[in-house]
Amino acid sequence: MPANVITGEGGAVGGAVCVRLYKVERINEPARAVCSASDGAVIRLGGIDDWRGIYMAYGHTPAVLPGDLFQFIGATRDGKGASSVANGAIVERIRNSWDIEGKDQFIQHAVQFARATGALSFGAASATDVSTPDPATSRSMTINLTGCTELRKMDLELISHNPRFVTGSTAGGRERKAGTKDGRFTCKIYTEDADFPANESIDEVEFSVGGGLNWTMKWALLTLTAPLLRIENGLFEADLAGEFTGYKDGSKGNITSPAGVAWWP
C-alpha cells in the first residue's frame, strides 16, 4: 500500500509567481499559572493565538511588499493547504538575494508575513500559478557602491515595523497594523584595494536586476566594512553593509522598485 504522502509538484501560493516553497506556523501562547492549589504543577489553558509564515520565489520583485495586506493561500496539488481570511495577512519583510558566485544564481526573494486579522485555517485551499516562468539570473549584476566592482553576492531587505496588539475585541488573537518603513543591505566582494567608503557615509545605492532596471535605496548609511585577506591560497575579500535613512542633509530619499514604483514614501 503506498504511503500517504505527496510531493511539492503542483503546489502554489495565491498571487505569487515562480514559488519555491512556503511554510506557515499556527501558534498559541498559553496562559500559565502556578498556585497554592496546584500542588507544585504548572496549569495551562489556551492563550493568545497567532500565526506567521514565509514563502520563497524566483524573481526580483515580490507580489506583495512590507506593510501590504493580502489573503494568504498556500495550496498543495490536491486542493489542501492553509489559508487566511481576506486581507488577513500582513507582510513583515522581504529579502531579495543575488548570488553571483554560488549555487543559487537566479535572483530570488523571500516574503515573511504574519497575522493581521483572523485565524489561519488548514484544509481545503486552492491556488495555481499560470504564469510563464522567466526568472533572471544574477550574472553580471552590480551594485553602485564605491569599492564594490567585483561583486560576489548582495541582499536587499525591506522591513515594515508592524505594531501588534491584543484587545478584548480580537477574540484572543494577536493582530497587526502597518508600521514604519525600514531597509538594509549587505554585499560580499573581492577587491584589490583597501580604500573602502567610510562608515557613516550616506549614498544612493542601486541594485541591478537586468535590462537597465534597478531597485533603488536613497539613502543608505554605510554601517559595516569588514575586509578579509586570505594569505594562504585565498583572495582579498570584504563584506559591506548599510541601513536605510529617509533623509540626507534635509534631502528626502525613496525606496523604488525596478518598475519605478516607490515603496517609500
Residue pairs with C-beta under 8 A, 6 or more apart in sequence:
6 76
6 77
6 78
8 21
8 76
9 77
10 76
10 77
11 19
11 22
11 74
11 75
11 76
11 77
11 81
12 19
12 74
12 75
12 127
12 128
12 129
13 19
13 22
13 55
13 57
13 72
13 73
13 74
13 75
13 127
13 129
14 71
14 72
14 73
14 74
14 75
14 127
15 63
15 64
15 70
16 55
16 57
16 62
16 63
16 111
16 129
17 57
17 59
17 63
17 129
17 131
17 133
18 57
18 58
18 59
18 129
18 131
18 133
18 135
19 55
19 56
19 57
19 129
20 55
20 56
20 57
20 58
20 108
21 55
21 56
22 53
22 54
22 55
22 56
22 74
23 53
23 54
23 55
24 51
24 52
24 53
24 72
24 74
24 82
24 120
25 51
25 52
25 53
26 49
26 51
26 119
26 120
26 122
27 49
27 50
27 51
27 52
28 46
28 47
28 48
28 49
28 50
29 47
29 48
29 50
30 44
30 45
30 46
30 47
31 44
31 45
31 46
31 47
32 42
32 43
32 44
32 47
33 42
33 43
33 44
34 40
34 41
34 42
34 43
35 43
46 172
47 172
48 166
48 172
48 173
48 174
49 119
49 172
49 173
49 174
50 114
50 115
50 173
50 174
51 84
51 114
51 115
51 119
51 120
52 92
52 112
52 113
52 114
52 115
53 72
53 74
53 82
53 89
53 112
53 113
53 114
54 110
54 111
54 112
54 113
55 74
55 110
55 111
56 108
56 109
56 110
56 111
57 108
57 109
57 111
58 106
58 107
58 108
58 133
58 135
59 107
59 108
59 109
59 135
59 136
60 96
60 107
60 109
60 136
60 209
60 210
60 215
60 258
61 109
61 209
61 257
61 258
61 259
62 94
62 109
62 111
63 70
64 70
64 91
64 111
64 113
65 91
65 94
65 158
65 257
65 263
66 91
66 92
66 93
66 94
66 158
66 159
66 160
66 181
66 263
67 90
67 91
67 160
67 162
67 178
67 179
67 181
68 90
68 91
68 178
69 87
69 88
69 89
69 90
69 116
69 178
70 87
70 89
70 90
70 91
70 113
71 83
71 84
71 85
71 86
71 87
71 88
71 89
72 82
72 83
72 84
72 88
72 89
72 113
72 120
73 81
73 82
73 83
73 84
73 125
73 126
73 127
74 81
74 82
74 83
74 125
74 127
75 81
75 125
75 126
75 127
75 128
76 125
79 124
79 125
79 126
80 122
80 123
80 124
80 125
81 122
81 125
81 127
82 120
82 121
82 122
82 125
83 120
83 121
83 125
84 115
84 118
84 119
84 120
84 121
85 117
85 118
85 119
87 116
87 117
88 115
88 116
88 117
88 118
88 120
89 113
89 114
89 115
89 116
90 113
90 114
90 115
90 116
90 160
90 162
90 176
90 177
90 178
91 111
91 112
91 113
91 160
92 112
92 113
92 114
92 159
92 160
92 162
93 112
93 157
93 158
93 159
93 160
94 109
94 110
94 111
94 112
94 157
94 158
95 109
95 110
95 112
95 155
95 156
95 157
96 107
96 108
96 109
96 155
96 156
96 157
96 207
96 215
97 104
97 107
97 108
97 109
97 110
97 153
97 154
97 155
98 107
98 138
98 141
98 151
98 153
98 154
98 155
98 207
99 105
99 138
99 153
100 138
100 139
100 141
100 151
100 152
100 153
101 152
101 153
102 153
105 137
105 138
105 139
106 135
106 136
106 137
106 138
107 135
107 136
107 137
107 138
107 141
107 209
108 135
114 162
114 164
114 176
115 173
115 174
115 175
115 176
116 175
116 176
116 177
117 170
117 173
117 175
118 173
119 173
136 209
136 210
141 151
141 154
141 207
141 208
141 209
141 210
142 148
142 149
142 151
142 208
143 151
143 154
143 185
143 187
143 205
143 206
143 207
143 208
144 204
144 205
144 206
145 187
145 197
145 203
145 205
145 240
145 242
146 196
146 197
146 203
147 189
147 191
147 193
147 195
147 196
147 197
147 238
147 240
148 187
148 189
148 240
149 189
149 191
150 189
150 190
150 191
151 187
151 188
151 189
152 187
152 188
152 189
152 190
152 237
153 187
153 188
154 185
154 186
154 187
154 188
154 207
155 185
155 186
155 187
156 183
156 185
156 207
156 215
156 217
157 183
157 184
157 185
158 181
158 182
158 183
158 255
158 263
159 181
159 182
159 183
159 184
160 178
160 179
160 180
160 181
160 182
161 179
161 180
161 181
161 182
162 176
162 177
162 178
162 179
163 176
163 177
163 179
164 174
164 175
164 176
165 174
165 175
165 176
165 177
166 172
166 173
166 174
166 175
181 244
181 246
181 255
181 263
181 264
182 243
182 244
183 217
183 220
183 243
183 244
183 255
184 241
184 242
184 243
184 244
185 205
185 207
185 217
185 220
185 241
185 242
186 224
186 239
186 240
186 241
187 239
187 240
187 241
188 237
188 238
188 239
189 237
189 238
189 239
189 240
190 235
190 236
190 237
191 227
191 236
191 237
191 238
192 236
194 227
194 236
196 225
196 227
196 238
196 240
197 203
197 222
197 225
197 240
198 222
199 222
199 223
199 224
199 225
200 221
200 222
200 223
201 221
201 222
202 219
202 220
202 221
202 222
202 245
202 248
203 219
203 220
203 222
204 216
204 217
204 218
204 219
204 220
204 253
205 216
205 217
205 218
205 220
205 242
206 214
206 215
206 216
206 217
207 214
207 215
207 216
207 217
208 214
209 215
209 258
213 258
213 259
214 258
215 255
215 256
215 257
215 258
216 254
216 255
216 256
217 242
217 244
217 253
217 255
218 253
218 254
218 255
218 256
219 244
219 245
219 246
219 247
219 248
219 251
219 253
220 242
220 243
220 244
220 245
221 242
221 243
221 244
221 245
222 240
222 241
222 242
223 241
223 242
223 243
224 239
224 240
224 241
224 242
225 238
225 239
225 240
226 238
226 239
226 240
227 236
227 237
227 238
228 236
228 237
228 238
228 239
229 236
229 237
230 236
230 237
244 253
244 255
245 253
246 252
246 253
246 264
246 265
247 253
252 265
254 262
254 264
254 265
255 262
255 263
255 264
256 262
256 263
257 263
